[in-house]
Amino acid sequence: MSELVPVEPFDIVVFGATGDLALRKLVPALFHRWCDGQIPATSRIITAARDELDQDGYRELAAKHITPKRSKECHKKWGEFVQHLKYVRVDVSNGGSGWDDLGKALDDDSKIRIFYLALPPSLYGPACRNLAKHKLNSANARVVLEKPIGHDFHSARLINEQVGEAFAENAIFRIDHYLGKETVQNLLILRFANFLFEPLWNATGIDHVQITVAESLGSGDRAAYYDRSGALRDMVQNHLLQLACLVGMEPPSSLDADAVRTEKLKVLRALKPISNDTVANDVVRGQYQAGAVEGETVDGYTEELDHDSETETFVAIRAQIDNWRWAGVPFYLRTGKRMQARRSEIVIQFKDIPHDIVGASHGAMHPNRLVMRLQPDEGMKLMLMTKDPGPGGVRLRYVPLNLSYAETFKVDYPDAYERLLMAVVRGNLNLFMRRDEVEAAWRWVDGIIQAWNSGHSKLYGYPAGNDGPTQSALMLDRDQREWFDDFNA
């Protein structure tokens, strides 16, 4: 395991500290980095929200969301860690109160200062305006924005402009937690540090790419937000397009943040627009109905909402990158709720061999596939054809070369939010989105939304526990392809 190097002392302010994100992800992430000795004792963690809580009240609330994920020895450190948690009541809206109290809590402007906006995107602008008004955006200050940044291109541009009035671009960290996953980070190393893959990583060697982010859960507590968003805005505009960029980008000159992000931007700008004329063939949208997920009977989406809705809970897209490397190679993107199981993976399917020297009587031929699993069990498999051992002639067998992170490295390494928070402290922008990336992704997604709004696409139902509507499989079938759904092959 790589050595866990402590970061510089810092102060972090988590706005929206009583919300789900802060309690389930951010405070636990900071606690686990504290347990592993990465956070110096002189650092301060200030939690801010509108709720009328005192210090003890917030600490009790936070303790309910801490589980002994690490060792029992780590869990015993909660009492030590909690002394560094300070709660300040702040209303981030225009004209809101509590900013003077926050300023008093942040009395050292020479230290690295991080403002994490675990807030609705509509409050990003007011929060940053107040930080600037009260002179809290010091030279060492950084701001972290959660996705989604806006709900379309114009709202994203407005948010970027408002935040940009208070913070320089190199102090703005637009977070996508998928970029903090080990397998995602390893994708660049796999491609550009191994000669084996790069000569084949193009239209000559690759038949198509599949990217799947599947959830078995429904809309749950996020139902109100999700009904205004849907799968396209919530997942495709950020997570899936970022993964597509890492698969499709040209080699950067270095791992410098802007070198990597510039190559990702080129992919987004090369995406072929999906219009009224193509949306019916290239996009399938669906909504889950009542069914069974992992043995449990569940309601459909509209039953959970208790009203009718045209919001998609599933979307599958046939995307194309119009450049020399990827001409004619489809990128199939798929995400949805209430699918068969929770999983996220990237499948690179290489082209068929030009001539079968063995013959069909000795077993079925399958194309080589590189399968990268992001969750739940991070790892990679390279699927190959081999001879089944033993006498009696040649019998073909399709087997994986397997790299399981858990089995190979035998460590409980930091999760995505833990890694990304430490990257913010270090000022490493490599794992975060640049303004022009966000806006370019919205431009492409907006084209699909406009085609939907023009009535050029149907909303298909699918039973909960299935991997989307039948039309998703038919979209690939028209191309004589199929979804690869067996990581355990």
C-alpha positions in Angstrom: 0.0 0.0 0.0 1.2 3.5 -0.8 2.2 5.4 2.3 -0.5 7.7 3.7 1.3 11.1 3.7 -0.1 13.7 6.2 -1.3 16.9 4.6 -0.7 20.4 5.7 -2.8 21.8 8.6 -6.0 23.2 7.2 -9.4 24.6 8.2 -12.5 23.2 6.5 -16.0 24.6 6.6 -18.7 22.1 5.6 -21.9 24.1 4.6 -25.1 22.1 4.7 -23.6 20.1 7.6 -27.0 18.6 8.7 -27.7 17.3 5.3 -27.4 13.7 4.0 -24.2 14.3 2.1 -22.3 15.9 5.0 -23.5 13.3 7.6 -23.1 10.2 5.5 -20.1 11.0 3.4 -18.1 14.1 4.4 -17.8 13.9 8.2 -17.1 10.1 8.1 -14.5 10.7 5.4 -12.7 13.3 7.5 -12.9 11.1 10.5 -11.3 8.1 8.7 -8.5 10.4 7.4 -8.0 11.5 11.0 -7.8 7.9 12.2 -5.1 7.1 9.6 -3.1 10.1 10.7 -3.4 12.2 7.6 -5.1 15.2 9.2 -2.8 17.2 11.6 -4.1 17.9 15.0 -3.9 21.7 14.4 -6.6 21.4 11.6 -10.1 22.5 12.4 -13.4 21.1 11.0 -16.2 23.7 11.1 -19.7 22.5 10.3 -22.3 25.1 9.3 -26.0 25.0 8.7 -29.2 26.9 9.5 -30.4 24.4 12.1 -30.6 25.5 15.7 -28.1 23.2 17.3 -25.3 23.6 19.8 -21.9 21.9 19.7 -23.0 18.9 21.6 -26.2 18.6 19.6 -24.3 18.5 16.3 -21.7 16.1 17.6 -24.5 13.7 18.7 -26.1 13.9 15.3 -22.8 13.2 13.5 -22.0 10.3 15.8 -25.2 8.5 14.6 -23.7 8.3 11.1 -20.3 6.9 12.1 -19.9 3.2 11.7 -16.8 1.1 12.6 -15.8 0.9 8.9 -12.1 0.7 9.8 -10.7 -1.1 12.8 -12.1 -0.9 16.3 -9.0 1.1 17.3 -10.0 3.7 14.8 -13.6 3.9 16.1 -12.2 4.6 19.6 -10.7 7.8 18.2 -14.1 9.4 17.7 -13.9 11.1 21.1 -10.6 12.6 20.1 -11.8 13.6 16.6 -15.1 15.1 17.8 -13.2 17.8 19.8 -12.1 19.3 16.5 -15.7 19.5 15.3 -17.2 23.0 15.7 -20.7 23.9 14.8 -21.7 27.4 13.6 -25.2 28.4 12.7 -25.1 30.1 9.2 -27.7 31.1 6.7 -25.9 31.1 3.3 -28.7 32.9 1.4 -28.5 36.5 0.4 -28.9 38.6 3.6 -28.4 35.5 5.7 -26.9 35.6 9.2 -24.1 34.0 11.0 -21.2 35.2 8.9 -19.6 37.2 11.7 -19.6 34.1 13.9 -18.0 32.1 11.1 -15.4 34.8 10.6 -14.5 34.6 14.3 -14.1 30.8 14.0 -11.8 31.3 11.0 -9.3 33.5 12.7 -6.1 32.4 10.9 -6.1 33.3 7.2 -2.6 32.0 6.7 -3.8 28.4 6.9 -5.3 26.5 3.9 -9.0 27.2 4.1 -11.6 25.0 2.4 -15.3 25.8 1.9 -17.3 22.7 1.0 -20.7 23.6 -0.4 -22.8 20.5 0.4 -25.8 22.7 -0.7 -28.3 22.9 -3.6 -26.6 24.4 -6.7 -28.9 27.5 -6.4 -27.1 28.5 -3.2 -23.5 28.2 -4.7 -23.7 31.8 -5.9 -25.1 33.4 -2.7 -22.7 31.4 -0.5 -19.6 32.5 -2.5 -20.9 36.1 -2.6 -21.2 36.1 1.2 -17.8 34.6 1.6 -16.3 37.4 -0.5 -18.4 40.1 1.2 -17.1 39.1 4.6 -13.5 38.7 3.3 -13.3 35.0 4.1 -12.0 34.1 0.6 -8.4 34.5 1.6 -5.4 33.8 -0.7 -5.2 30.3 0.6 -9.0 29.6 0.3 -10.5 26.9 -1.9 -14.2 26.1 -2.6 -15.6 22.7 -3.4 -18.8 22.4 -5.5 -20.9 19.2 -5.6 -22.6 18.0 -8.7 -24.9 18.8 -10.3 -23.6 22.2 -11.2 -26.9 23.7 -12.6 -29.6 21.9 -14.5 -28.6 22.9 -18.0 -25.9 24.8 -19.9 -27.2 28.3 -19.1 -27.7 27.7 -15.3 -24.2 26.0 -15.1 -22.6 29.0 -16.8 -24.4 31.4 -14.4 -23.2 29.4 -11.4 -19.6 29.3 -12.7 -19.7 33.0 -13.3 -21.0 33.7 -9.8 -18.5 31.4 -8.1 -15.7 32.8 -10.3 -16.4 36.4 -9.0 -15.2 35.2 -5.5 -12.6 32.5 -6.4 -10.0 32.0 -9.1 -10.4 29.0 -11.3 -7.5 27.2 -9.7 -9.2 27.5 -6.4 -12.5 26.0 -7.5 -12.8 22.2 -7.1 -15.9 20.8 -8.9 -16.2 17.3 -7.4 -17.4 14.1 -9.1 -16.8 11.3 -6.6 -16.4 8.8 -9.4 -13.1 10.5 -10.3 -11.8 9.5 -6.8 -12.3 5.8 -7.3 -9.1 3.7 -7.5 -10.2 1.9 -10.7 -11.0 5.2 -12.4 -7.7 6.8 -11.4 -5.9 3.6 -12.6 -7.5 3.9 -16.1 -5.0 6.5 -17.2 -2.1 4.4 -15.9 -3.5 1.3 -17.5 -3.7 3.1 -20.9 -0.6 5.2 -20.9 1.9 3.2 -18.8 1.4 -0.1 -20.6 2.5 -0.5 -24.2 0.2 -3.5 -24.6 -3.0 -1.4 -24.8 -2.3 2.0 -26.5 -1.6 0.6 -30.0 -5.0 -1.1 -29.9 -6.9 1.7 -28.1 -8.7 3.0 -31.2 -11.1 2.1 -34.0 -8.6 -0.4 -35.4 -8.6 -2.6 -32.3 -11.8 -1.8 -30.4 -15.3 -2.8 -31.5 -17.3 -0.8 -28.9 -17.3 0.6 -25.4 -19.9 0.0 -22.7 -20.2 2.1 -19.5 -22.8 1.0 -17.0 -23.8 2.6 -13.7 -26.6 0.6 -12.2 -28.4 1.1 -8.9 -30.7 -1.4 -7.2 -32.3 1.3 -5.0 -35.2 3.6 -5.9 -35.4 7.4 -5.6 -35.9 7.1 -1.8 -35.3 10.2 0.2 -34.1 12.1 -2.9 -37.5 11.6 -4.7 -38.3 15.4 -4.8 -34.9 16.3 -6.2 -34.8 13.3 -8.5 -38.2 14.0 -10.1 -36.8 17.4 -11.2 -33.6 15.9 -12.4 -33.9 12.4 -13.8 -31.2 9.9 -14.8 -29.8 12.0 -17.6 -29.1 15.1 -15.6 -28.3 13.2 -12.4 -25.8 10.6 -13.7 -25.0 11.0 -17.5 -24.0 14.7 -17.5 -21.3 14.1 -14.9 -20.4 10.5 -13.9 -20.9 8.7 -17.2 -19.5 11.4 -19.4 -16.4 11.7 -17.2 -15.8 8.0 -17.5 -16.2 8.2 -21.3 -13.7 11.1 -21.4 -11.1 9.0 -19.6 -11.6 6.1 -22.0 -11.7 8.2 -25.1 -9.1 11.0 -24.5 -5.8 11.3 -26.3 -2.6 10.9 -24.3 -1.9 14.1 -22.3 1.6 15.5 -22.3 1.8 14.8 -18.5 -0.5 14.1 -15.5 -0.6 17.8 -14.9 -4.2 18.8 -14.1 -4.8 21.1 -17.1 -3.0 18.7 -19.5 -5.5 15.9 -18.5 -8.5 18.2 -18.4 -7.8 19.7 -21.8 -7.8 16.2 -23.4 -11.1 15.4 -21.6 -12.6 18.6 -23.0 -11.7 17.6 -26.5 -13.7 14.4 -26.1 -16.7 16.3 -24.9 -16.5 18.7 -27.8 -16.1 15.8 -30.3 -19.3 14.0 -29.1 -21.7 13.8 -32.0 -24.9 15.8 -31.2 -28.1 13.8 -30.7 -31.0 15.6 -32.4 -34.7 15.2 -33.0 -33.9 13.0 -36.0 -31.6 10.6 -34.1 -32.9 10.5 -30.5 -35.4 7.7 -31.1 -32.6 5.4 -32.4 -29.8 6.5 -30.1 -31.5 7.0 -26.8 -33.8 4.8 -24.7 -35.4 6.3 -21.6 -37.4 4.3 -19.1 -39.1 4.4 -15.7 -39.3 1.5 -13.3 -42.6 -0.1 -12.4 -43.5 -2.4 -9.5 -41.3 -5.5 -9.3 -38.8 -7.5 -7.2 -35.3 -6.4 -6.4 -33.0 -8.8 -4.7 -36.0 -10.8 -3.5 -38.0 -7.8 -2.2 -41.2 -6.6 -3.8 -41.1 -2.9 -4.4 -43.4 -0.2 -5.7 -43.0 1.5 -9.1 -41.6 5.1 -9.4 -45.0 6.9 -9.6 -46.3 4.9 -6.6 -43.4 6.0 -4.6 -44.0 9.6 -5.7 -47.8 9.3 -5.3 -48.3 11.2 -8.6 -47.8 10.7 -12.3 -44.4 11.7 -13.7 -42.6 11.6 -17.0 -39.2 11.7 -15.3 -36.8 8.9 -16.6 -35.2 6.6 -14.0 -33.2 4.8 -16.7 -31.4 6.0 -19.8 -29.3 4.2 -22.4 -27.4 6.2 -25.0 -25.5 5.2 -28.2 -22.9 8.0 -28.2 -20.3 8.6 -30.9 -17.0 10.5 -30.7 -16.4 12.1 -34.0 -12.6 12.1 -34.3 -9.9 10.0 -36.0 -9.3 7.6 -33.0 -13.0 6.6 -32.5 -14.6 6.9 -35.9 -17.3 4.2 -36.1 -16.9 3.0 -32.5 -20.1 3.4 -30.5 -19.9 4.2 -26.8 -23.0 2.7 -25.1 -23.8 4.5 -21.9 -26.4 3.1 -19.5 -27.6 4.1 -16.0 -30.8 3.5 -14.0 -32.4 2.9 -10.7 -34.1 -0.3 -9.4 -31.9 -2.4 -11.7 -30.9 -6.0 -11.0 -28.0 -5.1 -8.8 -25.7 -2.2 -7.8 -22.7 -2.1 -10.0 -20.6 0.3 -12.1 -18.3 -0.9 -14.8 -16.5 -0.1 -18.0 -16.3 -2.8 -20.8 -13.8 -2.4 -23.6 -14.8 -4.9 -26.3 -12.0 -5.6 -28.8 -12.7 -6.6 -32.4 -13.2 -10.2 -33.5 -10.2 -12.1 -34.8 -10.1 -11.9 -38.6 -9.9 -15.7 -39.1 -10.8 -18.6 -36.8 -8.2 -21.3 -37.2 -9.8 -23.6 -34.6 -13.3 -24.0 -35.9 -16.8 -23.8 -34.3 -16.8 -27.5 -33.4 -14.1 -26.9 -30.7 -16.1 -24.3 -28.8 -17.6 -20.8 -29.3 -15.2 -17.9 -30.0 -15.7 -14.7 -27.9 -14.0 -11.4 -28.4 -11.4 -10.2 -25.9 -12.9 -7.8 -23.3 -11.3 -5.6 -20.7 -13.8 -5.2 -17.9 -13.2 -2.6 -15.2 -15.4 -2.8 -12.2 -15.7 0.4 -10.2 -18.2 -0.9 -7.6 -19.0 -2.8 -5.5 -15.8 -4.8 -5.8 -13.2 -2.8 -7.6 -11.0 -4.7 -10.0 -10.2 -5.5 -13.6 -10.5 -8.6 -15.8 -9.1 -9.2 -19.2 -11.2 -11.9 -20.9 -9.2 -14.2 -23.2 -9.7 -17.4 -25.2 -7.5 -20.3 -24.0 -7.3 -24.0 -24.5 -9.1 -26.1 -21.9 -6.3 -28.3 -20.3 -6.4 -32.0 -20.8 -6.1 -34.7 -23.6 -8.6 -35.3 -26.4 -8.0 -32.4 -28.7 -8.5 -28.7 -28.6 -11.4 -27.4 -26.6 -11.8 -23.6 -26.2 -12.5 -21.8 -23.0 -13.2 -18.2 -22.3 -11.4 -17.2 -19.0 -10.3 -14.0 -17.2 -7.0 -12.7 -16.1 -8.2 -11.2 -12.8 -7.0 -8.2 -10.8 -9.0 -7.8 -7.6 -8.0 -4.8 -5.6 -9.0 -6.4 -2.3 -7.2 -9.7 -3.0 -4.1 -8.2 -4.7 -3.4 -5.2 -2.4 -5.0 -6.6 0.8 -5.7 -3.2 2.2 -8.7 -1.1 3.2 -7.7 1.9 1.1 -9.4 5.3 1.4 -12.7 5.7 -0.4 -13.5 8.3 -3.1 -14.5 11.2 -0.8 -11.6 10.6 1.5 -9.2 10.7 -1.3 -10.8 13.7 -3.0 -10.9 15.8 0.3 -7.1 15.2 0.7 -6.6 16.2 -2.9 -8.3 19.5 -2.2 -6.0 20.2 0.7 -3.0 19.5 -1.5 -4.4 21.7 -4.3 -4.4 18.8 -6.8 -6.9 19.7 -9.4 -6.3 16.6 -11.5 -9.3 14.8 -10.1 -11.8 17.7 -10.5 -13.7 19.2 -13.4 -12.8 22.4 -15.0 -15.4 25.0 -15.9 -15.3 24.4 -19.6 -15.7 20.6 -19.1 -18.9 21.1 -17.1 -20.3 23.5 -19.7 -19.4 21.3 -22.7 -21.1 18.3 -21.0 -24.2 20.3 -20.5 -24.3 21.5 -24.1 -24.4 17.9 -25.3 -26.9 16.7 -22.7 -29.2 19.7 -23.5 -29.5 18.5 -27.1 -31.0 15.2 -25.8 -33.4 17.0 -23.4 -34.5 19.4 -26.2 -35.3 16.4 -28.5 -37.3 14.7 -25.6 -39.2 17.9 -25.0 -40.1 18.1 -28.7 -41.9 14.8 -28.4 -39.4 12.7 -30.3 -38.9 10.0 -27.6 -41.1 7.6 -25.7 -40.9 6.7 -22.0 -40.8 2.9 -21.6 -41.6 1.0 -18.5 -39.5 -1.7 -17.0 -40.2 -4.0 -14.0 -38.0 -3.2 -11.0 -35.2 -5.7 -10.8 -34.6 -5.7 -14.5 -31.7 -4.0 -16.3 -33.9 -1.4 -18.0 -36.6 -1.7 -20.7 -36.3 -4.2 -23.5 -35.7 -1.4 -26.0 -32.2 -0.9 -24.4 -31.2 -4.4 -25.5 -32.8 -3.9 -28.9 -30.8 -0.7 -29.4 -27.6 -2.8 -29.3 -29.2 -5.7 -31.1 -29.7 -3.4 -34.1 -25.9 -3.0 -34.1 -25.5 -6.8 -33.7 -24.1 -6.3 -30.2 -25.4 -7.0 -26.7 -24.8 -5.7 -23.1 -22.1 -7.6 -21.2 -23.5 -8.3 -17.8 -21.3 -11.0 -16.4 -18.3 -9.7 -14.5 -18.0 -13.0 -12.8 -17.5 -14.9 -16.1 
